[in-house]
Amino acid sequence: MIGRIRGVLVHKDESGLVIEAGGLGYEVKVTPEDLASLPDPGEEIVLHTHLVVREDLLALYGFDGRAGRDMFRILLTASGVGPALALALLSTLRPAELQQAVAADDVAALSLTPGIGKRKAEKLLVDLRPKLGTLSTISAPSSEVVKVRAALESLGYQPSEIQVALEGITGKGTAEEMIRDALRVMGRDRGLTDA
């Protein structure tokens, strides 16, 4: 399983992107939101990934954070949901919005996704309700996390780097403490600290 890729963004368009890592170019399908948040080609990026292996398909799906990948994996366990439909759902609703829609039995929200009508949405709600209770990583960000993200963006860090750093810290303490911890994590990932 390929769970995470760090490499140089070579190409991106509406059909996906290509990341070069270890001398290989990986084609990765992503949501439009994740695609828009990526830097220009030539920059280093980090994506959380899920590899789909089938008799006639070998495809890599990438997400800016673990929450998107985890939700994608849960969606794949639902009856009648393949990778294309799971990605379409995550292109319409963010992971936290999708979890809220399932918790609220919001058929209309799920029906916003192309290819999902009222009946399919109702079936998805039945399939997903018990599975989403175990997904603790998806929640609305605290105001402190929002401040940390904004501060790191103002320092020039990419959204994918920030997401990795936020996942590497405890998420506790003041915004200032979390910024320091995130900078330590990012410095360690780049080999800039002794830690």
WOGI-V690435 format. One record per pair of residues at least 24 apart in sequence whose C-alpha atoms are under 10 Angstrom apart, sorted by the first residue. I is the first residue (numbers start at 1). J is the second residue. If there is no record, write none. Layout:
i = (I,I)
j = (J,J)
This chain:
i = (1,1,1,1,1,1,2,2,2,2,2,2,2,3,3,3,3,3,3,3,3,3,3,4,4,4,4,4,4,4,4,4,5,5,5,5,5,5,6,6,6,6,6,6,6,7,7,7,7,7,7,8,8,8,8,8,8,8,9,9,9,9,9,9,9,9,9,10,10,10,10,10,11,11,11,12,12,12,12,12,16,16,17,17,19,19,19,19,19,20,20,26,26,27,27,27,27,28,28,28,28,28,29,29,29,29,29,29,29,29,30,30,30,30,30,30,30,30,30,31,31,31,31,31,31,31,31,31,31,31,31,32,32,32,32,32,33,33,33,33,33,33,34,34,34,34,34,34,34,34,35,35,35,37,37,37,37,38,38,38,38,39,39,39,43,44,44,44,45,45,45,45,46,46,46,46,46,46,46,47,47,47,47,48,48,50,51,52,52,59,61,62,63,63,63,64,64,64,64,64,64,65,65,65,65,65,65,65,65,66,66,66,66,66,67,67,67,67,67,67,67,67,68,68,68,68,68,69,70,70,70,70,71,71,71,71,71,71,71,71,71,74,74,74,74,74,75,75,75,75,75,77,77,77,78,78,78,78,78,78,78,79,79,79,79,79,79,80,80,80,81,81,85,85,85,85,86,87,88,88,88,88,89,89,89,89,94,95,95,95,95,96,96,96,96,96,97,97,97,98,98,98,99,99,99,99,99,99,99,100,100,100,101,101,102,102,102,102,102,102,103,103,103,103,103,104,105,137,142,143,144,144,144,144,144,144,144,144,145,145,145,145,145,145,146,147,147,147,147,147,148,148,148,148,148,148,148,148,149,149,149,149,151,151,151,152,152,152,157,161,161,161,162,164,165)
j = (49,50,51,52,53,60,48,49,50,51,52,60,61,47,48,49,50,51,60,61,62,66,69,46,47,48,49,50,62,63,65,66,45,46,47,48,49,62,44,45,46,47,48,160,161,42,43,44,45,46,47,40,41,42,43,44,45,46,38,39,40,41,42,43,44,45,46,40,41,42,43,44,40,41,42,36,38,39,40,41,61,62,41,62,43,44,45,46,47,44,45,59,60,59,60,61,62,59,60,61,62,63,59,60,61,62,63,83,84,87,60,61,62,63,64,87,88,90,91,61,62,63,64,68,87,88,89,90,91,92,94,87,88,90,91,92,63,64,90,91,92,94,62,63,64,65,68,91,159,160,62,63,64,64,158,159,160,64,158,159,160,158,159,160,158,158,160,161,158,159,160,161,158,159,160,161,162,163,164,160,161,163,164,160,164,83,83,82,83,83,87,87,87,90,160,159,160,161,162,163,164,159,160,161,162,163,164,166,167,137,138,163,164,167,94,95,96,135,136,137,138,139,94,95,96,137,138,95,95,135,137,138,95,96,98,99,131,132,135,137,138,127,128,131,132,135,124,127,128,131,132,127,128,131,123,124,125,126,127,128,131,120,123,124,126,127,128,120,123,124,120,124,113,114,115,116,113,113,113,114,115,116,113,114,115,116,138,137,138,139,140,137,138,139,140,141,138,139,140,128,132,138,128,129,132,133,135,138,139,132,138,139,125,129,126,127,128,129,130,132,128,129,130,132,133,129,129,167,171,175,171,172,173,174,175,176,178,179,171,172,174,175,178,179,175,174,175,176,178,179,174,175,176,177,178,179,180,182,175,178,179,182,175,176,179,179,182,183,186,185,186,189,186,189,189)
